[in-house]
Amino acid sequence: MLCCVNPDCQKPLNPDTNNYCHNCRAELIPLLGGRYRPTQVLSDEGGFGRTYLAKDVHKLNESCVVKQFAPKLQGTGPLTKAIELFKQEASRLQELGEHPQIPTLLAYFEQKGYLFLVQQFIDGHNLLKEWETRGNYNETEIRELLLDLLPVLRFIHVRGVIHRDIKPQNIIRRQSDGRLVLIDFGASKHLTATVQTKMGTVIGSHGYTPLEQMQDGKAYPASDLFSLGATCFHLLTGIRPSQLWIQQGYSWVASWRQYLISPGKNGVSVSIELGQVLDKLLQLDIQKRYQSADEVITDLTPRLSPLSSVPPTILTPTFTTTSANTDLVSLKPNNKLKSQLLLGSSILVLGLAGVWYFQTRTHTMSEYSPTISSKPTIQPKKSVSENPFQPEPLNGHSSDVNSVAFSPDGTTLGSASDDKTIKLWNLASREEIRTLEGHSDWIWTVGFTPDSKTLVSGSADKTIKMWNVETGKLVRTLKGHSDGVTSVAFSPDGKILASGSASKDMKIKLWNLETGKLIHTLEGHTSGVQSVALSPDGKTLASGSWDKTIKLWNVETGKLIRTLEENAGSILSVAFAPDGLTLASGSGDKTIKLWNPVTGNLIHTLKGHNDKVNSVAFLRNATSNGLTLVSGSSDKTIKLWNPVTGKEIRALKTGSGYIYAVAISPDGETIAGGGSGENILKVWQTIQ
């Protein structure tokens, strides 16, 4: 069968042989975008567009989902604006689709006056159908649901996206792994709200949509959290919030407990703790509601005792042997916000990867006075463990570690976290020196200046902060980016700082480190800049972006040199080799690519990771003066590679949790890894 894509057609299904719709007489489009054949209507937006199940004829008729946006606008001006907004939202959806629990954006295009998005088809049932089949959920299942979905909400909220229509129908349990996938948010709803504001359009579903969204059309992260709470209520009690809303308006949220145990309703009771969480999710007053997914996760996650110390581990110097997967001893989980998802298969942690040249990604911070903890007594360096490949955890952060960096003098390790703190660690003793506080949002990147005297951090609060390493005092705050700062890098002479920013900004800025003045703003990427790195001679800057390209820039002039485009996924990390003759990039397509930055030619494509490659760095073997490439991935491994042959040397299984950042000490004797899950900051001692 073939679907008519006239959104007003009442009977859109047609025989394959028809050229015109049998119902509305509109001309049928056999292939949307030249490859997608619409076969079934999945949902109807009331004449404003539809969602279709389709077959991709270029991929052996693989199933996909086509979302239609059909703006009914008069004149070319409004239509042009709608198309512009559509493209902007498509770019944002492309970024969101990098998350494994959000459908991947496959294409977007305009055809026959309609706008179309094509997304990955998720094989599974939505939670409404699941509830209809199996009945009400119990408390354990509701907790698992929350801990599976809250990190997804955090992921979209940090990127400035509000779903605005969370309900059981828009959550699918994926058949392949049982994970929950959030669907049906993006261009059509955002655009509908934008172009039909005068008509009083409200995006959402009665009963699940909070008061501020219904009355004013305004939505915030807390608005999605109300909808999530209403979804939990529905699945617990079997009572649709939409029914209660029709009967009572919003008064039901204050007395939702009365529906838990009710004759004939198969209701269930909940613990005091979960009841309090649902109370706060369902607050009518947005100011009294949870403001972020992190806050909910914190209240749902049990408090854990501090971790015991574990000796460091040996990395044997078999840099020319064949690859061998060696399991690491699983260590006790650390308590945190986002990556504290500690309940069985419901573990999921999200984060951003940066770009490093022997450093980790950057993050912007807001203007706050730093709080500094007292410096502990330095203890003797711990002995190397006899158990090879077991990492040593450094305990202190309460949330994901997004970035790690070694000071060039080899004495200090810096780590940046979603807990809004930076920690400095003494490498000899493995003890915390101090904590730097001052950013008002997640910290995405840190790096040391070449003289080791200053640490620079970038944060989701859109600022860059410079700190005195010896005293911990805030030296300067750099402002200029219009979105979070994802990555920082330094010129070898310490005179220039480069910073990259997320999707609302998409710019790279070059700063004079001594004065804090802006030198150049580099524009050209069409999505967020995830990683920046400066060449060892300081003349070239490499930037990796969610737009799947790497750009090389002339640092002195700020001009674009060339664009590297042979990538199937977003570029999450870039790093120059110490000789400047090789550029490594890590991608969302699970590969690492090695490039010649002078010619732009691709040297090798390294395959072996099973998930996104979030970080890459080069390790120099002090004994042989040879190089090893180190990569960290969301597949929970750190891999070592021979960059000359492109062959994998070894895979280190780091336990539960993604690896967001890797860094190498200047002497090549220590590898640091930051991420999520168990022991979110770890170091490995290498033997040279």
C-alpha positions, 0 to 999 in steps of 0.5 A: 500500500501507498499513503497519500501525504495530503494531511487532510486526506481522510482515507490516505491508504492507496493501492500501489498502482494508483497515481492519484489518491482514491479519496482526495484526488491528490497526486501520490508521491511514491518516494519521499526524498527519492527513497522513502516510501510511505506505507502507513499513517502512525499519527495525525496532527490534525491537518498540520502534518502526519507521521508515517511508517515508511520503507527506505528503498535504498536500504533494502526496504528498512523501516523508518519513520517520516514526520511531515510538517505542513504549515498552512501559511499565507505568503512567501515570507512566513513560509520562508521563516517556517522552512528556516525554523524547520532546518534549525530544528532538524540540526538540533534533532541531528545532535539529539539523535546521537543519544542511544535512547533518542531516534537518529535523524536520517534526513530532512527535506522539502517536497511538494510544499511540505517539510519532512523529517526521517527518523530511525524506526524503534522496534518495540511497544510504547508504554501505553500499549505495554500497560494495556497488555500487562497492567499496572506497574509496581514501585520497582518498575517505576523507579527503573523507568525514572532512572532510565529516562531522567538522564535522557531528559537531562541530555536534551535539556542541557541542549536547550530542548524541552520535549513538551509532550511526555506521556506513555505513548511517546516512550517506547521500550526497545525490543532488542535491549529493553531500554526506554526510548523517548520519541516524538519531539522536535521540529513539528511541535516546536514549529507549530508553537512558533508559527501558530502562536496567534492561534493559541496553539498549545503543545502537549496533552491534557492531564500530562501538560503542566499549568504554565505550559497550558496557560502561557505556552511556555515550557521549561525543564521542570515542565517535562518533569511534571509530565514525567510524574503524570506518566508515572501516576498513569502507569502506577494506577491505570488512571489516565491523567487526561480523564481526571483533568477533564473532570477536575482540572488540575486539582487531582495532583494534590490528592493523587495518592487516593487513586493508588489503592482503589477497589477495582483499579488494581492500585498499588501502594508506594514507599514514603520516599517514592511518594515524596518524589512524585509529590514534587514532580506533580507540584502545580507551582513550578517554583516548588517542582523539581527544577532539573533531572539531576535533582530527581536522580539525587532523591532516587539514588541511595547514598553510598559510603565513601569508596575504599582506596585501591592500589594503582595498576600496571599497564605492561609495555606490550605496545607491539603485540596483538590486541587482547581484551583484559577485564578490569576488576569491577569497583564499587559505584560512586554516588553522583547526579547523572551517572548515579543510575545504579539499578541493574539494567537501568544504568545510563549516563550521558555526557559531552565529549571534548577535544584534547591535545594531552588535555581534556575538553573545555567547559564554561563557568559563570561569575562566582567566587571560588570556594577552596578546600584546605590542602591535605598533607602530601603522602608518599606515592602508593606502590604499583599493584601486582594485579595488572590492568586494575585502575586506581579510583580517585574518589571525590566527585559526586557526578560524571567527570567530563574532562581530565588534564595533567599539568605539563610539569607532571605534578597535578591532575585536574578533573571537571565534573557535572557536580559543578566542581573542579578538583586538583589531585597530587599525582605523587600521593593520589590525594585531593589537593583542593576543590574549585567552586564557582561555576553555576552549571556543569563543567565540560572541560579543563586544561592547564596552561603550558607553564602549569600555573593556570587552570582554565575551565569551560562550562555549560554556563557559557563562561570560561574561568581561569584559576591560579593553580597554587592558590586556587583563586579565580583569576579571570572570567571570559565571556563571549560565547552564547552557549556552553563552552565544550572544549579548550586548548592552548598554544605551546607558548601559552599566549593563545587560548582556543575555545569551542561552543555548543549548538546555539553558538557554533563558534570558536574563539581565540583569546589572548591569555595574558589580557583576556581579550578576544583575538578572533571568532571563527565561524563555519560549523553548522552545529555545535563545536565539540572539540578543539586542539592546537598543533604543536607549532601553534599555527593550526587549530583543528575543530570537530563538530556535531556537523560531522566535519573537522575544520583546520584553521590558520591561528594567525589570520583566523581563516579556514584552511580546509574541511575534512568531511569523510565522517559518518558521525559527529566529531567528538574529539580531536588531538594532534600527535606531538610531531604535528604530522598526524591528527586523530579524531573520535566520532559518534560513528564508533571509529577513530580516524587518523589524518594528515593535517598538511594534505587533509588526506585520511591515513587510517580508520580505526575500528574496534569500539562498539559505541561513540569514541568520546576522547582521543590522546597520544601517549609517547613511550619514553623507552622507545620514543614511539607513539601510542594512541589512546581512546575512550568510548561509551562502550566502557573501554579505553583502547590502545592503538598503534598509530603507524599500523592502525592496529589495536594493541589492547582494550581495557574494560573499565567497569560499568560506565562510559568513558568521556575523557582520557589524558596522558601524563607528560612522562607517559607513565599515567593514563587518567580516565573520566566518565560515569558509573563506578569510580568515575575518575580513575588512573592507570600506572604504565610501565615504560 
